[in-house]
C-alpha cells in the first residue's frame, strides 16, 4: 500500500526511516478519511517516544509537499489524508461548519466544462470545498 509513497521519498532523496515508514503505514489505513494531525503525532510518539513533535510535523509537511498527503484545515485543527492515487487528482469536499466533518464528493461534473472554458490547456487536477451543515448538525441547529 505504501510502496508508491516510499518510491516518491526515494526519488526526492529522503531516507526511509522506520518512523517515516510507520507514519505511512498508519496513514494508509485511513486513506479514505481525514485524520487529525494530533492523532498521527500521538501514534508515532507512542511507538517511538524519543521522536519530537517537530520531527513528526516536518515529515507531515514534506509528505504534503510531495503529494503523498492532502491536508484540510478544520475547526478542530489540521487534518491529513493519505493519497497516493495520482491518477485521480480531482478533490471535492463537503465540510460541516458546525462539527468539522469532511465528506468526499466522488463525482466530478466539471472536467468537460473546464475543457470547454479553457481550450488548449492541460488540466491536471482541481479541488473545491462546499461548506454547510451535515445532516446530523442541521437537525441539531434547526431544533435550537
N, CA, C and O atoms as CSV, one atom per row, in Angstrom:
chain,resi,resn,atom,element,x,y,z
A,1,UNK,N,N,0.817,-1.200,0.000
A,1,UNK,CA,C,0.000,0.000,0.000
A,1,UNK,C,C,0.860,1.265,0.000
A,1,UNK,O,O,0.491,2.265,-0.615
A,2,UNK,N,N,1.995,1.224,0.680
A,2,UNK,CA,C,2.824,2.426,0.792
A,2,UNK,C,C,4.012,2.429,-0.174
A,2,UNK,O,O,4.857,3.322,-0.111
A,3,UNK,N,N,4.079,1.447,-1.056
A,3,UNK,CA,C,5.224,1.340,-1.963
A,3,UNK,C,C,5.391,2.596,-2.819
A,3,UNK,O,O,6.510,3.074,-3.006
A,4,UNK,N,N,4.288,3.132,-3.337
A,4,UNK,CA,C,4.335,4.333,-4.181
A,4,UNK,C,C,4.895,5.514,-3.387
A,4,UNK,O,O,5.721,6.272,-3.896
A,5,UNK,N,N,4.448,5.666,-2.146
A,5,UNK,CA,C,4.927,6.758,-1.299
A,5,UNK,C,C,6.419,6.606,-1.010
A,5,UNK,O,O,7.160,7.589,-1.035
A,6,UNK,N,N,6.855,5.394,-0.740
A,6,UNK,CA,C,8.274,5.150,-0.469
A,6,UNK,C,C,9.110,5.471,-1.701
A,6,UNK,O,O,10.195,6.042,-1.588
A,7,UNK,N,N,8.611,5.107,-2.863
A,7,UNK,CA,C,9.308,5.432,-4.114
A,7,UNK,C,C,9.431,6.945,-4.286
A,7,UNK,O,O,10.473,7.436,-4.721
A,8,UNK,N,N,8.386,7.678,-3.952
A,8,UNK,CA,C,8.416,9.144,-4.053
A,8,UNK,C,C,9.458,9.719,-3.094
A,8,UNK,O,O,10.191,10.640,-3.456
A,9,UNK,N,N,9.528,9.186,-1.880
A,9,UNK,CA,C,10.530,9.649,-0.924
A,9,UNK,C,C,11.939,9.403,-1.460
A,9,UNK,O,O,12.799,10.281,-1.385
A,10,UNK,N,N,12.173,8.214,-1.999
A,10,UNK,CA,C,13.489,7.880,-2.557
A,10,UNK,C,C,13.852,8.801,-3.718
A,10,UNK,O,O,14.988,9.265,-3.816
A,11,UNK,N,N,12.881,9.066,-4.598
A,11,UNK,CA,C,13.124,9.948,-5.746
A,11,UNK,C,C,13.499,11.361,-5.307
A,11,UNK,O,O,14.154,12.096,-6.045
A,12,UNK,N,N,13.082,11.731,-4.111
A,12,UNK,CA,C,13.370,13.062,-3.583
A,12,UNK,C,C,14.488,13.037,-2.543
A,12,UNK,O,O,14.620,13.955,-1.733
A,13,UNK,N,N,15.289,11.970,-2.578
A,13,UNK,CA,C,16.464,11.814,-1.723
A,13,UNK,C,C,16.159,11.912,-0.229
A,13,UNK,O,O,16.955,12.454,0.538
A,14,UNK,N,N,15.016,11.392,0.175
A,14,UNK,CA,C,14.669,11.346,1.594
A,14,UNK,C,C,14.872,9.922,2.100
A,14,UNK,O,O,14.496,8.957,1.434
A,15,UNK,N,N,15.462,9.801,3.268
A,15,UNK,CA,C,15.720,8.486,3.849
A,15,UNK,C,C,14.408,7.810,4.234
A,15,UNK,O,O,13.444,8.464,4.632
A,16,UNK,N,N,14.396,6.504,4.106
A,16,UNK,CA,C,13.230,5.720,4.513
A,16,UNK,C,C,13.505,5.239,5.939
A,16,UNK,O,O,13.993,4.128,6.150
A,17,UNK,N,N,13.187,6.085,6.901
A,17,UNK,CA,C,13.399,5.733,8.305
A,17,UNK,C,C,12.231,4.887,8.803
A,17,UNK,O,O,11.160,4.870,8.196
A,18,UNK,N,N,12.448,4.196,9.898
A,18,UNK,CA,C,11.361,3.385,10.452
A,18,UNK,C,C,10.205,4.273,10.919
A,18,UNK,O,O,9.049,3.853,10.882
A,19,UNK,N,N,10.512,5.504,11.361
A,19,UNK,CA,C,9.452,6.422,11.774
A,19,UNK,C,C,8.605,6.857,10.574
A,19,UNK,O,O,7.378,6.887,10.657
A,20,UNK,N,N,9.258,7.192,9.468
A,20,UNK,CA,C,8.518,7.576,8.256
A,20,UNK,C,C,7.681,6.406,7.747
A,20,UNK,O,O,6.525,6.580,7.363
A,21,UNK,N,N,8.270,5.226,7.747
A,21,UNK,CA,C,7.543,4.034,7.291
A,21,UNK,C,C,6.322,3.784,8.178
A,21,UNK,O,O,5.239,3.484,7.675
A,22,UNK,N,N,6.495,3.906,9.483
A,22,UNK,CA,C,5.370,3.715,10.413
A,22,UNK,C,C,4.289,4.765,10.190
A,22,UNK,O,O,3.098,4.462,10.259
A,23,UNK,N,N,4.704,5.987,9.925
A,23,UNK,CA,C,3.744,7.055,9.675
A,23,UNK,C,C,2.941,6.766,8.411
A,23,UNK,O,O,1.722,6.941,8.396
A,24,UNK,N,N,3.611,6.330,7.359
A,24,UNK,CA,C,2.924,5.991,6.108
A,24,UNK,C,C,1.995,4.793,6.293
A,24,UNK,O,O,0.873,4.789,5.787
A,25,UNK,N,N,2.463,3.782,7.017
A,25,UNK,CA,C,1.616,2.607,7.280
A,25,UNK,C,C,0.357,3.010,8.038
A,25,UNK,O,O,-0.742,2.560,7.714
A,26,UNK,N,N,0.522,3.858,9.044
A,26,UNK,CA,C,-0.621,4.311,9.843
A,26,UNK,C,C,-1.597,5.108,8.975
A,26,UNK,O,O,-2.799,4.846,8.993
A,27,UNK,N,N,-1.090,6.065,8.227
A,27,UNK,CA,C,-1.957,6.915,7.402
A,27,UNK,C,C,-2.645,6.138,6.287
A,27,UNK,O,O,-3.776,6.453,5.918
A,28,UNK,N,N,-1.972,5.127,5.749
A,28,UNK,CA,C,-2.575,4.365,4.648
A,28,UNK,C,C,-3.801,3.572,5.112
A,28,UNK,O,O,-4.648,3.211,4.295
A,29,UNK,N,N,-3.901,3.302,6.408
A,29,UNK,CA,C,-5.088,2.618,6.941
A,29,UNK,C,C,-6.331,3.496,6.842
A,29,UNK,O,O,-7.457,2.998,6.840
A,30,UNK,N,N,-6.115,4.806,6.761
A,30,UNK,CA,C,-7.216,5.766,6.743
A,30,UNK,C,C,-7.276,6.504,5.410
A,30,UNK,O,O,-7.651,7.676,5.372
A,31,UNK,N,N,-6.914,5.840,4.326
A,31,UNK,CA,C,-6.771,6.550,3.057
A,31,UNK,C,C,-8.059,7.178,2.537
A,31,UNK,O,O,-7.999,8.031,1.651
A,32,UNK,N,N,-9.203,6.792,3.050
A,32,UNK,CA,C,-10.461,7.393,2.601
A,32,UNK,C,C,-11.005,8.394,3.608
A,32,UNK,O,O,-12.116,8.899,3.447
A,33,UNK,N,N,-10.224,8.682,4.649
A,33,UNK,CA,C,-10.673,9.572,5.715
A,33,UNK,C,C,-9.574,10.560,6.066
A,33,UNK,O,O,-8.390,10.289,5.870
A,34,UNK,N,N,-9.976,11.690,6.579
A,34,UNK,CA,C,-9.009,12.643,7.116
A,34,UNK,C,C,-8.721,12.277,8.561
A,34,UNK,O,O,-9.624,11.917,9.316
A,35,UNK,N,N,-7.464,12.372,8.934
A,35,UNK,CA,C,-7.017,12.056,10.282
A,35,UNK,C,C,-6.438,13.330,10.882
A,35,UNK,O,O,-5.655,14.027,10.237
A,36,UNK,N,N,-6.823,13.629,12.105
A,36,UNK,CA,C,-6.288,14.792,12.794
A,36,UNK,C,C,-4.781,14.601,12.971
A,36,UNK,O,O,-4.325,13.514,13.324
A,37,UNK,N,N,-4.018,15.654,12.727
A,37,UNK,CA,C,-2.560,15.576,12.821
A,37,UNK,C,C,-2.125,15.157,14.227
A,37,UNK,O,O,-1.115,14.470,14.385
A,38,UNK,N,N,-2.877,15.564,15.238
A,38,UNK,CA,C,-2.509,15.164,16.604
A,38,UNK,C,C,-2.642,13.656,16.802
A,38,UNK,O,O,-1.915,13.080,17.611
A,39,UNK,N,N,-3.559,13.003,16.076
A,39,UNK,CA,C,-3.676,11.538,16.146
A,39,UNK,C,C,-2.411,10.883,15.600
A,39,UNK,O,O,-1.912,9.911,16.167
A,40,UNK,N,N,-1.899,11.421,14.496
A,40,UNK,CA,C,-0.666,10.895,13.902
A,40,UNK,C,C,0.477,11.081,14.893
A,40,UNK,O,O,1.263,10.165,15.131
A,41,UNK,N,N,0.557,12.271,15.463
A,41,UNK,CA,C,1.597,12.589,16.435
A,41,UNK,C,C,1.530,11.632,17.632
A,41,UNK,O,O,2.550,11.081,18.044
A,42,UNK,N,N,0.343,11.437,18.180
A,42,UNK,CA,C,0.176,10.537,19.330
A,42,UNK,C,C,0.601,9.110,18.989
A,42,UNK,O,O,1.281,8.456,19.780
A,43,UNK,N,N,0.201,8.631,17.816
A,43,UNK,CA,C,0.514,7.261,17.404
A,43,UNK,C,C,2.028,7.067,17.268
A,43,UNK,O,O,2.583,6.105,17.799
A,44,UNK,N,N,2.686,7.974,16.561
A,44,UNK,CA,C,4.131,7.831,16.323
A,44,UNK,C,C,4.907,7.982,17.627
A,44,UNK,O,O,5.867,7.248,17.862
A,45,UNK,N,N,4.504,8.920,18.474
A,45,UNK,CA,C,5.223,9.120,19.743
A,45,UNK,C,C,5.004,7.950,20.711
A,45,UNK,O,O,5.831,7.707,21.590
A,46,UNK,N,N,3.905,7.238,20.549
A,46,UNK,CA,C,3.695,6.029,21.359
A,46,UNK,C,C,4.648,4.920,20.897
A,46,UNK,O,O,5.204,4.191,21.718
A,47,UNK,N,N,4.833,4.799,19.576
A,47,UNK,CA,C,5.760,3.795,19.034
A,47,UNK,C,C,7.217,4.170,19.281
A,47,UNK,O,O,8.045,3.320,19.609
A,48,UNK,N,N,7.515,5.455,19.116
A,48,UNK,CA,C,8.885,5.964,19.212
A,48,UNK,C,C,8.892,7.162,20.164
A,48,UNK,O,O,8.838,8.305,19.711
A,49,UNK,N,N,8.957,6.917,21.470
A,49,UNK,CA,C,8.856,8.004,22.452
A,49,UNK,C,C,9.901,9.113,22.285
A,49,UNK,O,O,9.665,10.244,22.710
A,50,UNK,N,N,11.026,8.813,21.686
A,50,UNK,CA,C,12.074,9.818,21.519
A,50,UNK,C,C,11.865,10.771,20.356
A,50,UNK,O,O,12.605,11.747,20.223
A,51,UNK,N,N,10.883,10.515,19.518
A,51,UNK,CA,C,10.640,11.361,18.343
A,51,UNK,C,C,9.936,12.640,18.789
A,51,UNK,O,O,8.957,12.599,19.534
A,52,UNK,N,N,10.450,13.767,18.324
A,52,UNK,CA,C,9.870,15.052,18.726
A,52,UNK,C,C,8.638,15.403,17.891
A,52,UNK,O,O,8.437,14.887,16.791
A,53,UNK,N,N,7.823,16.295,18.449
A,53,UNK,CA,C,6.662,16.802,17.709
A,53,UNK,C,C,7.126,17.453,16.404
A,53,UNK,O,O,6.509,17.267,15.355
A,54,UNK,N,N,8.213,18.214,16.480
A,54,UNK,CA,C,8.723,18.915,15.290
A,54,UNK,C,C,9.074,17.953,14.169
A,54,UNK,O,O,8.796,18.229,13.002
A,55,UNK,N,N,9.682,16.827,14.514
A,55,UNK,CA,C,10.043,15.830,13.501
A,55,UNK,C,C,8.793,15.283,12.818
A,55,UNK,O,O,8.763,15.137,11.596
A,56,UNK,N,N,7.780,14.987,13.594
A,56,UNK,CA,C,6.537,14.447,13.030
A,56,UNK,C,C,5.868,15.476,12.125
A,56,UNK,O,O,5.456,15.152,11.010
A,57,UNK,N,N,5.759,16.710,12.600
A,57,UNK,CA,C,5.105,17.749,11.805
A,57,UNK,C,C,5.916,18.094,10.557
A,57,UNK,O,O,5.342,18.397,9.511
A,58,UNK,N,N,7.241,18.051,10.658
A,58,UNK,CA,C,8.095,18.298,9.489
A,58,UNK,C,C,7.879,17.204,8.436
A,58,UNK,O,O,7.808,17.492,7.242
A,59,UNK,N,N,7.777,15.954,8.884
A,59,UNK,CA,C,7.517,14.854,7.949
A,59,UNK,C,C,6.149,14.998,7.295
A,59,UNK,O,O,6.007,14.764,6.095
A,60,UNK,N,N,5.149,15.380,8.072
A,60,UNK,CA,C,3.813,15.589,7.505
A,60,UNK,C,C,3.872,16.672,6.434
A,60,UNK,O,O,3.286,16.521,5.362
A,61,UNK,N,N,4.581,17.766,6.723
A,61,UNK,CA,C,4.711,18.857,5.740
A,61,UNK,C,C,5.423,18.366,4.477
A,61,UNK,O,O,5.006,18.692,3.365
A,62,UNK,N,N,6.494,17.586,4.643
A,62,UNK,CA,C,7.204,17.036,3.480
A,62,UNK,C,C,6.290,16.115,2.672
A,62,UNK,O,O,6.284,16.174,1.442
A,63,UNK,N,N,5.530,15.277,3.345
A,63,UNK,CA,C,4.596,14.377,2.649
A,63,UNK,C,C,3.555,15.175,1.869
A,63,UNK,O,O,3.176,14.794,0.762
A,64,UNK,N,N,3.095,16.283,2.450
A,64,UNK,CA,C,2.135,17.148,1.744
A,64,UNK,C,C,2.769,17.734,0.482
A,64,UNK,O,O,2.181,17.691,-0.598
A,65,UNK,N,N,3.968,18.279,0.635
A,65,UNK,CA,C,4.657,18.918,-0.490
A,65,UNK,C,C,4.919,17.939,-1.623
A,65,UNK,O,O,4.948,18.333,-2.788
A,66,UNK,N,N,5.111,16.671,-1.294
A,66,UNK,CA,C,5.371,15.643,-2.302
A,66,UNK,C,C,4.085,15.037,-2.868
A,66,UNK,O,O,4.137,14.208,-3.776
A,67,UNK,N,N,2.933,15.450,-2.334
A,67,UNK,CA,C,1.655,14.947,-2.831
A,67,UNK,C,C,1.227,13.619,-2.236
A,67,UNK,O,O,0.271,13.004,-2.708
A,68,UNK,N,N,1.927,13.173,-1.204
A,68,UNK,CA,C,1.576,11.913,-0.552
A,68,UNK,C,C,0.369,12.113,0.364
A,68,UNK,O,O,-0.455,11.214,0.529
A,69,UNK,N,N,0.280,13.297,0.953
A,69,UNK,CA,C,-0.836,13.636,1.831
A,69,UNK,C,C,-1.585,14.831,1.280
A,69,UNK,O,O,-1.012,15.708,0.634
A,70,UNK,N,N,-2.856,14.842,1.546
A,70,UNK,CA,C,-3.695,16.011,1.271
A,70,UNK,C,C,-4.100,16.548,2.635
A,70,UNK,O,O,-4.428,15.769,3.530
A,71,UNK,N,N,-4.084,17.862,2.809
A,71,UNK,CA,C,-4.454,18.416,4.110
A,71,UNK,C,C,-5.660,19.334,3.994
A,71,UNK,O,O,-5.931,19.910,2.941
A,72,UNK,N,N,-6.363,19.450,5.084
A,72,UNK,CA,C,-7.511,20.353,5.207
A,72,UNK,C,C,-7.453,20.966,6.592
A,72,UNK,O,O,-7.111,20.297,7.567
A,73,UNK,N,N,-7.790,22.239,6.670
A,73,UNK,CA,C,-7.940,22.871,7.974
A,73,UNK,C,C,-9.398,22.767,8.366
A,73,UNK,O,O,-10.288,23.209,7.639
A,74,UNK,N,N,-9.629,22.179,9.520
A,74,UNK,CA,C,-10.986,22.029,10.047
A,74,UNK,C,C,-11.086,22.874,11.311
A,74,UNK,O,O,-10.062,23.268,11.869
A,75,UNK,N,N,-12.281,23.156,11.762
A,75,UNK,CA,C,-12.419,23.932,13.004
A,75,UNK,C,C,-11.679,23.307,14.185
A,75,UNK,O,O,-11.253,24.015,15.097
A,76,UNK,N,N,-11.528,22.002,14.169
A,76,UNK,CA,C,-10.855,21.302,15.265
A,76,UNK,C,C,-9.342,21.224,15.086
A,76,UNK,O,O,-8.648,20.746,15.984
A,77,UNK,N,N,-8.818,21.677,13.961
A,77,UNK,CA,C,-7.381,21.644,13.706
A,77,UNK,C,C,-7.077,21.073,12.334
A,77,UNK,O,O,-7.982,20.768,11.558
A,78,UNK,N,N,-5.795,20.932,12.048
A,78,UNK,CA,C,-5.363,20.435,10.745
A,78,UNK,C,C,-5.553,18.930,10.650
A,78,UNK,O,O,-5.268,18.192,11.593
A,79,UNK,N,N,-6.041,18.486,9.491
A,79,UNK,CA,C,-6.233,17.063,9.229
A,79,UNK,C,C,-5.533,16.696,7.931
A,79,UNK,O,O,-5.372,17.532,7.041
A,80,UNK,N,N,-5.121,15.447,7.832
A,80,UNK,CA,C,-4.452,14.969,6.625
A,80,UNK,C,C,-5.075,13.661,6.168
A,80,UNK,O,O,-5.664,12.919,6.954
A,81,UNK,N,N,-4.929,13.400,4.874
A,81,UNK,CA,C,-5.428,12.149,4.297
A,81,UNK,C,C,-4.357,11.605,3.368
A,81,UNK,O,O,-3.802,12.339,2.550
A,82,UNK,N,N,-4.068,10.315,3.495
A,82,UNK,CA,C,-3.121,9.627,2.626
A,82,UNK,C,C,-3.713,9.572,1.232
A,82,UNK,O,O,-4.865,9.172,1.062
A,83,UNK,N,N,-2.935,9.969,0.228
A,83,UNK,CA,C,-3.473,9.986,-1.132
A,83,UNK,C,C,-2.397,9.632,-2.145
A,83,UNK,O,O,-1.838,10.519,-2.791
A,84,UNK,N,N,-2.117,8.418,-2.282
A,84,UNK,CA,C,-1.156,8.036,-3.311
A,84,UNK,C,C,-1.861,7.554,-4.559
A,84,UNK,O,O,-1.339,6.706,-5.283
A,85,UNK,N,N,-3.032,8.082,-4.816
A,85,UNK,CA,C,-3.762,7.779,-6.048
A,85,UNK,C,C,-3.597,8.970,-6.974
A,85,UNK,O,O,-4.468,9.838,-7.040
A,86,UNK,N,N,-2.479,9.013,-7.692
A,86,UNK,CA,C,-2.185,10.166,-8.524
A,86,UNK,C,C,-2.934,10.143,-9.841
A,86,UNK,O,O,-2.847,11.096,-10.615
A,87,UNK,N,N,-3.660,9.085,-10.107
A,87,UNK,CA,C,-4.456,9.021,-11.329
A,87,UNK,C,C,-5.682,9.913,-11.220
A,87,UNK,O,O,-6.201,10.379,-12.234
A,88,UNK,N,N,-6.150,10.155,-10.001
A,88,UNK,CA,C,-7.345,10.971,-9.802
A,88,UNK,C,C,-6.988,12.158,-8.924
A,88,UNK,O,O,-7.000,12.055,-7.698
A,89,UNK,N,N,-6.673,13.281,-9.547
A,89,UNK,CA,C,-6.250,14.451,-8.795
A,89,UNK,C,C,-7.363,15.481,-8.640
A,89,UNK,O,O,-7.072,16.649,-8.386
A,90,UNK,N,N,-8.609,15.092,-8.781
A,90,UNK,CA,C,-9.739,15.976,-8.545
A,90,UNK,C,C,-10.228,15.723,-7.126
A,90,UNK,O,O,-10.551,14.592,-6.763
A,91,UNK,N,N,-10.280,16.773,-6.335
A,91,UNK,CA,C,-10.685,16.621,-4.943
A,91,UNK,C,C,-11.810,17.585,-4.625
A,91,UNK,O,O,-11.644,18.801,-4.718
A,92,UNK,N,N,-12.947,17.041,-4.251
A,92,UNK,CA,C,-14.113,17.832,-3.895
A,92,UNK,C,C,-14.585,17.390,-2.520
A,92,UNK,O,O,-14.686,16.194,-2.247
A,93,UNK,N,N,-14.872,18.350,-1.659
A,93,UNK,CA,C,-15.246,18.008,-0.292
A,93,UNK,C,C,-16.382,18.874,0.215
A,93,UNK,O,O,-16.502,20.046,-0.143
A,94,UNK,N,N,-17.208,18.278,1.049
A,94,UNK,CA,C,-18.208,18.999,1.820
A,94,UNK,C,C,-17.670,19.068,3.241
A,94,UNK,O,O,-17.288,18.045,3.810
A,95,UNK,N,N,-17.635,20.270,3.822
A,95,UNK,CA,C,-17.121,20.444,5.178
A,95,UNK,C,C,-18.212,21.058,6.043
A,95,UNK,O,O,-18.726,22.135,5.742
A,96,UNK,N,N,-18.558,20.364,7.117
A,96,UNK,CA,C,-19.588,20.853,8.032
A,96,UNK,C,C,-19.028,22.018,8.850
A,96,UNK,O,O,-17.973,21.904,9.474
A,97,UNK,N,N,-19.745,23.125,8.835
A,97,UNK,CA,C,-19.324,24.323,9.565
A,97,UNK,C,C,-19.483,24.167,11.070
A,97,UNK,O,O,-18.903,24.933,11.840
A,98,UNK,N,N,-20.261,23.185,11.492
A,98,UNK,CA,C,-20.506,23.019,12.927
A,98,UNK,C,C,-19.544,22.004,13.556
A,98,UNK,O,O,-18.853,22.323,14.523
A,99,UNK,N,N,-19.498,20.800,13.017
A,99,UNK,CA,C,-18.682,19.739,13.634
A,99,UNK,C,C,-17.339,19.521,12.933
A,99,UNK,O,O,-16.461,18.849,13.473
A,100,UNK,N,N,-17.176,20.086,11.731
A,100,UNK,CA,C,-15.918,19.935,11.013
A,100,UNK,C,C,-15.789,18.654,10.211
A,100,UNK,O,O,-14.746,18.413,9.603
A,101,UNK,N,N,-16.826,17.828,10.197
A,101,UNK,CA,C,-16.788,16.570,9.440
A,101,UNK,C,C,-16.534,16.872,7.957
A,101,UNK,O,O,-17.118,17.795,7.390
A,102,UNK,N,N,-15.661,16.084,7.351
A,102,UNK,CA,C,-15.337,16.245,5.934
A,102,UNK,C,C,-15.858,15.031,5.184
A,102,UNK,O,O,-15.574,13.893,5.557
A,103,UNK,N,N,-16.621,15.277,4.125
A,103,UNK,CA,C,-17.120,14.194,3.276
A,103,UNK,C,C,-16.587,14.416,1.865
A,103,UNK,O,O,-16.703,15.508,1.309
A,104,UNK,N,N,-16.011,13.381,1.303
A,104,UNK,CA,C,-15.504,13.470,-0.062
A,104,UNK,C,C,-16.663,13.326,-1.043
A,104,UNK,O,O,-17.542,12.483,-0.869
A,105,UNK,N,N,-16.646,14.161,-2.071
A,105,UNK,CA,C,-17.625,14.073,-3.150
A,105,UNK,C,C,-16.929,13.343,-4.283
A,105,UNK,O,O,-15.927,13.827,-4.810
A,106,UNK,N,N,-17.439,12.197,-4.660
A,106,UNK,CA,C,-16.715,11.312,-5.574
A,106,UNK,C,C,-17.011,11.538,-7.050
A,106,UNK,O,O,-16.373,10.917,-7.899
A,107,UNK,N,N,-17.955,12.406,-7.377
A,107,UNK,CA,C,-18.230,12.667,-8.789
A,107,UNK,C,C,-17.658,14.022,-9.173
A,107,UNK,O,O,-17.457,14.880,-8.313
A,108,UNK,N,N,-17.400,14.213,-10.433
A,108,UNK,CA,C,-16.885,15.493,-10.904
A,108,UNK,C,C,-17.596,15.907,-12.186
A,108,UNK,O,O,-17.336,15.347,-13.251
A,109,UNK,N,N,-18.483,16.877,-12.090
A,109,UNK,CA,C,-19.183,17.343,-13.286
A,109,UNK,C,C,-18.416,18.430,-14.040
A,109,UNK,O,O,-18.926,18.968,-15.023
A,110,UNK,N,N,-17.203,18.760,-13.598
A,110,UNK,CA,C,-16.523,19.929,-14.134
A,110,UNK,C,C,-15.509,19.678,-15.241
A,110,UNK,O,O,-15.165,20.610,-15.968
A,111,UNK,N,N,-15.024,18.464,-15.391
A,111,UNK,CA,C,-13.959,18.229,-16.367
A,111,UNK,C,C,-14.336,18.678,-17.776
A,111,UNK,O,O,-13.533,19.321,-18.453
A,112,UNK,N,N,-15.535,18.349,-18.221
A,112,UNK,CA,C,-15.985,18.778,-19.552
A,112,UNK,C,C,-16.117,20.288,-19.631
A,112,UNK,O,O,-15.723,20.902,-20.622
A,113,UNK,N,N,-16.667,20.878,-18.592
A,113,UNK,CA,C,-16.831,22.331,-18.544
A,113,UNK,C,C,-15.480,23.033,-18.621
A,113,UNK,O,O,-15.329,24.006,-19.361
A,114,UNK,N,N,-14.510,22.554,-17.872
A,114,UNK,CA,C,-13.179,23.153,-17.903
A,114,UNK,C,C,-12.560,23.035,-19.295
A,114,UNK,O,O,-11.933,23.978,-19.777
A,115,UNK,N,N,-12.730,21.895,-19.932
A,115,UNK,CA,C,-12.186,21.698,-21.283
A,115,UNK,C,C,-12.794,22.706,-22.255
A,115,UNK,O,O,-12.100,23.222,-23.130
A,116,UNK,N,N,-14.088,22.989,-22.104
A,116,UNK,CA,C,-14.756,23.968,-22.973
A,116,UNK,C,C,-14.294,25.390,-22.667
A,116,UNK,O,O,-14.073,26.181,-23.583
A,117,UNK,N,N,-14.150,25.711,-21.401
A,117,UNK,CA,C,-13.806,27.065,-20.985
A,117,UNK,C,C,-12.316,27.384,-21.107
A,117,UNK,O,O,-11.930,28.551,-21.168
A,118,UNK,N,N,-11.490,26.354,-21.143
A,118,UNK,CA,C,-10.039,26.546,-21.186
A,118,UNK,C,C,-9.439,25.771,-22.354
A,118,UNK,O,O,-8.605,24.889,-22.148
A,119,UNK,N,N,-9.859,26.094,-23.586
A,119,UNK,CA,C,-9.370,25.325,-24.738
A,119,UNK,C,C,-7.846,25.412,-24.864
A,119,UNK,O,O,-7.242,26.471,-24.691
A,120,UNK,N,N,-7.263,24.278,-25.166
A,120,UNK,CA,C,-5.817,24.214,-25.356
A,120,UNK,C,C,-5.025,24.046,-24.068
A,120,UNK,O,O,-3.814,23.829,-24.115
A,121,UNK,N,N,-5.680,24.140,-22.931
A,121,UNK,CA,C,-4.983,23.994,-21.650
A,121,UNK,C,C,-4.965,22.527,-21.226
A,121,UNK,O,O,-5.893,21.771,-21.514
A,122,UNK,N,N,-3.919,22.153,-20.555
A,122,UNK,CA,C,-3.837,20.805,-19.995
A,122,UNK,C,C,-4.155,20.895,-18.511
A,122,UNK,O,O,-3.349,21.398,-17.728
A,123,UNK,N,N,-5.308,20.417,-18.130
A,123,UNK,CA,C,-5.738,20.460,-16.736
A,123,UNK,C,C,-5.295,19.164,-16.069
A,123,UNK,O,O,-5.621,18.071,-16.535
A,124,UNK,N,N,-4.557,19.294,-14.987
A,124,UNK,CA,C,-4.035,18.111,-14.305
A,124,UNK,C,C,-4.753,17.802,-13.004
A,124,UNK,O,O,-4.454,16.798,-12.359
A,125,UNK,N,N,-5.679,18.635,-12.615
A,125,UNK,CA,C,-6.433,18.386,-11.394
A,125,UNK,C,C,-7.037,19.672,-10.880
A,125,UNK,O,O,-6.668,20.763,-11.313
A,126,UNK,N,N,-7.956,19.539,-9.964
A,126,UNK,CA,C,-8.574,20.698,-9.332
A,126,UNK,C,C,-9.193,20.271,-8.013
A,126,UNK,O,O,-9.335,19.081,-7.734
A,127,UNK,N,N,-9.558,21.257,-7.208
A,127,UNK,CA,C,-10.211,20.946,-5.942
A,127,UNK,C,C,-11.160,22.073,-5.574
A,127,UNK,O,O,-10.970,23.221,-5.976
A,128,UNK,N,N,-12.169,21.733,-4.816
A,128,UNK,CA,C,-13.021,22.754,-4.231
A,128,UNK,C,C,-13.706,22.198,-2.997
A,128,UNK,O,O,-13.787,20.988,-2.786
A,129,UNK,N,N,-14.197,23.133,-2.187
A,129,UNK,CA,C,-14.870,22.771,-0.949
A,129,UNK,C,C,-16.257,23.387,-0.934
A,129,UNK,O,O,-16.456,24.516,-1.384
A,130,UNK,N,N,-17.203,22.639,-0.416
A,130,UNK,CA,C,-18.554,23.132,-0.190
A,130,UNK,C,C,-18.732,23.183,1.324
A,130,UNK,O,O,-18.487,22.195,2.017
A,131,UNK,N,N,-19.156,24.329,1.833
A,131,UNK,CA,C,-19.330,24.496,3.269
A,131,UNK,C,C,-20.809,24.576,3.611
A,131,UNK,O,O,-21.581,25.204,2.886
A,132,UNK,N,N,-21.204,23.955,4.692
A,132,UNK,CA,C,-22.590,23.959,5.140
A,132,UNK,C,C,-22.716,23.122,6.397
A,132,UNK,O,O,-21.764,23.007,7.168
A,133,UNK,N,N,-23.885,22.538,6.608
A,133,UNK,CA,C,-24.138,21.730,7.797
A,133,UNK,C,C,-24.494,20.309,7.387
A,133,UNK,O,O,-25.363,20.097,6.541
A,134,UNK,N,N,-23.817,19.335,7.993
A,134,UNK,CA,C,-24.110,17.930,7.707
A,134,UNK,C,C,-25.510,17.599,8.224
A,134,UNK,O,O,-26.106,18.390,8.954
A,135,UNK,N,N,-26.025,16.448,7.853
A,135,UNK,CA,C,-27.385,16.051,8.235
A,135,UNK,C,C,-27.564,16.037,9.754
A,135,UNK,O,O,-28.596,16.483,10.256
A,136,UNK,N,N,-26.573,15.531,10.490
A,136,UNK,CA,C,-26.677,15.485,11.953
A,136,UNK,C,C,-26.732,16.881,12.556
A,136,UNK,O,O,-27.575,17.160,13.409
A,137,UNK,N,N,-25.837,17.757,12.117
A,137,UNK,CA,C,-25.771,19.107,12.682
A,137,UNK,C,C,-26.946,19.967,12.232
A,137,UNK,O,O,-27.434,20.798,12.997
A,138,UNK,N,N,-27.398,19.775,11.014
A,138,UNK,CA,C,-28.549,20.535,10.510
A,138,UNK,C,C,-29.759,20.287,11.399
A,138,UNK,O,O,-30.487,21.218,11.744
A,139,UNK,N,N,-29.970,19.027,11.770
A,139,UNK,CA,C,-31.074,18.679,12.654
A,139,UNK,C,C,-30.935,19.314,14.026
A,139,UNK,O,O,-31.922,19.776,14.597
A,140,UNK,N,N,-29.724,19.341,14.560
A,140,UNK,CA,C,-29.476,19.939,15.876
A,140,UNK,C,C,-29.678,21.446,15.835
A,140,UNK,O,O,-30.260,22.024,16.753
A,141,UNK,N,N,-29.201,22.081,14.773
A,141,UNK,CA,C,-29.304,23.536,14.649
A,141,UNK,C,C,-30.756,23.959,14.460
A,141,UNK,O,O,-31.186,24.959,15.035
A,142,UNK,N,N,-31.513,23.217,13.666
A,142,UNK,CA,C,-32.921,23.547,13.419
A,142,UNK,C,C,-33.769,23.416,14.677
A,142,UNK,O,O,-34.775,24.111,14.822
A,143,UNK,N,N,-33.367,22.523,15.595
A,143,UNK,CA,C,-34.128,22.315,16.829
A,143,UNK,C,C,-33.871,23.409,17.857
A,143,UNK,O,O,-34.689,23.627,18.751
A,144,UNK,N,N,-32.728,24.106,17.732
A,144,UNK,CA,C,-32.399,25.122,18.742
A,144,UNK,C,C,-32.941,26.483,18.418
A,144,UNK,O,O,-32.737,27.426,19.182
